[in-house]
Amino acid sequence: MLVVAGRAQAQKRLQIPSKWYVVQANDNAFTVEMPEVPDHRLINDVSARGTPFVLHSYSLDYGGNSYVAQTALYPADVDARQPRTVLQAALNARAQGLGGGKWSTTNWREIEGATAVESTGALANGSQLRQLSVLKGQRFISLAFLGPNVTGPDADRFFHSLKFK
């Protein structure tokens, strides 16, 4: 009996949870978790009317996937009273890089009172893209996951970890 019990114990695999890191975005706009510490870059951009603003981008390539979290405080000339229009413009711009130039799925919803859209699409290289864009007042937030399986546990953990401040 002891030998059988010992053998059963030896065959059981330990599941050690992987450590993920909480990334706090600029101006405490939100937090999100990533499997390693990402690079932080500042990207100078301009609104449709030409007003400059800075986009904070946090990116990481890990385990064959890419994780990107971005945020910007849009200037006053971006009409945040029409969040669907603003987010649709962002969707349309990103769709240009997709195979066929369009998203496979698009799901509009609210997250903590903010307008949000989650979308998925195939990239020309055969990889997949899953994106969540949120407009909360003048604050734009975008999460993107690129990889072979955008509905797997790593992608889900990344997207579900988003917390607004």
C-alpha positions in Angstrom: 0.0 0.0 0.0 2.7 2.5 0.8 4.5 1.8 -2.4 1.4 2.5 -4.5 0.6 5.7 -2.6 4.2 6.9 -3.0 4.1 6.1 -6.7 0.9 8.1 -7.2 2.4 11.0 -5.3 5.5 11.0 -7.5 3.4 11.1 -10.7 1.4 14.2 -9.7 2.8 17.3 -11.4 3.1 20.5 -9.4 1.4 23.5 -11.0 3.5 26.5 -10.2 1.7 29.8 -11.1 3.8 32.1 -13.3 4.6 35.5 -11.9 3.0 38.4 -13.6 3.9 42.0 -13.0 1.5 44.9 -12.4 2.2 47.7 -14.8 1.0 51.1 -13.7 0.3 53.4 -16.6 1.2 57.1 -16.8 -0.9 59.4 -14.6 -2.2 56.3 -12.8 -4.8 56.0 -15.6 -4.9 52.2 -15.1 -3.0 49.0 -14.2 -2.6 45.9 -16.2 -0.6 42.7 -15.7 2.1 41.4 -18.0 4.3 38.3 -17.7 7.5 40.4 -17.6 8.4 44.1 -17.2 7.6 45.9 -20.5 9.4 48.6 -22.3 7.9 52.0 -21.9 8.1 54.4 -24.9 6.6 57.8 -25.5 5.1 58.3 -29.0 4.4 61.8 -30.2 1.1 61.9 -32.1 -1.4 64.5 -33.3 -5.2 64.6 -33.2 -7.2 64.7 -36.4 -7.2 68.6 -36.1 -3.4 68.7 -35.6 -3.1 69.1 -31.9 0.0 67.3 -30.5 -0.3 64.8 -27.7 1.8 62.0 -26.2 0.9 58.3 -26.3 2.5 56.1 -23.6 3.2 52.6 -24.9 4.1 49.6 -22.8 5.2 46.6 -24.9 6.5 43.2 -24.3 7.3 40.1 -26.4 7.2 37.0 -24.3 6.5 33.3 -25.0 5.8 33.9 -28.7 3.2 36.6 -27.9 3.2 40.3 -27.9 1.5 42.4 -25.2 0.9 46.1 -25.7 -0.8 48.6 -23.4 -1.2 52.2 -24.5 -2.7 55.4 -23.1 -3.0 59.0 -24.0 -4.9 62.0 -22.7 -6.5 63.3 -25.8 -6.4 67.1 -26.4 -9.6 69.1 -26.1 -10.2 69.2 -29.8 -11.0 65.4 -29.7 -14.8 65.3 -29.1 -15.0 62.7 -26.3 -18.8 63.3 -26.1 -19.0 60.9 -29.1 -16.9 58.0 -27.8 -18.1 55.5 -30.4 -17.0 57.8 -33.2 -13.6 58.3 -31.7 -13.1 54.5 -31.0 -14.4 53.6 -34.5 -11.8 55.9 -36.1 -9.1 54.0 -34.0 -10.6 50.7 -35.2 -10.6 51.7 -38.8 -7.0 52.9 -38.6 -5.8 49.6 -37.1 -7.9 47.5 -39.5 -5.6 48.7 -42.4 -2.9 46.3 -41.0 -5.2 43.3 -40.9 -5.6 40.6 -43.5 -8.5 41.8 -45.7 -8.4 45.2 -44.1 -11.2 44.4 -41.6 -11.9 42.9 -38.1 -13.2 39.4 -37.8 -15.2 40.3 -34.6 -16.2 43.6 -32.9 -18.0 43.8 -29.6 -19.1 47.1 -28.2 -19.7 47.4 -24.4 -19.2 49.5 -21.3 -16.5 49.0 -18.8 -16.9 50.9 -15.5 -19.1 53.5 -17.3 -16.7 54.0 -20.2 -17.4 53.1 -23.8 -15.2 50.2 -25.0 -14.8 48.0 -28.0 -13.0 44.6 -28.2 -12.1 43.2 -31.6 -10.1 40.4 -33.1 -8.6 40.0 -36.5 -6.1 38.0 -38.6 -2.8 39.6 -39.5 -1.2 39.2 -42.9 1.6 37.0 -41.4 -0.9 34.5 -40.1 -0.8 35.7 -36.5 -3.9 37.0 -34.7 -4.6 40.4 -33.0 -7.0 41.0 -30.1 -7.6 44.6 -29.1 -9.5 46.4 -26.4 -10.0 50.1 -26.8 -11.6 52.3 -24.1 -12.5 56.0 -24.0 -13.1 57.3 -20.5 -13.5 61.1 -20.8 -10.5 62.3 -22.7 -8.5 59.3 -21.6 -7.8 56.7 -24.3 -6.7 53.2 -23.3 -5.8 50.4 -25.6 -4.7 46.8 -24.9 -3.5 44.6 -27.7 -2.4 41.0 -27.8 -0.7 39.4 -30.8 0.0 35.7 -31.1 -1.2 32.4 -32.5 -4.1 32.1 -30.0 -5.8 35.4 -28.9 -8.4 33.6 -26.8 -6.0 31.5 -24.7 -5.3 31.8 -21.0 -2.4 34.3 -21.4 -4.5 36.7 -23.5 -7.5 36.3 -21.2 -5.4 37.0 -18.1 -3.9 40.1 -19.7 -7.3 41.6 -20.7 -9.0 40.7 -17.5 -6.3 42.3 -15.4 -7.2 45.8 -16.6 -8.1 48.0 -13.7 -9.0 51.7 -13.9 -7.7 54.1 -11.2 
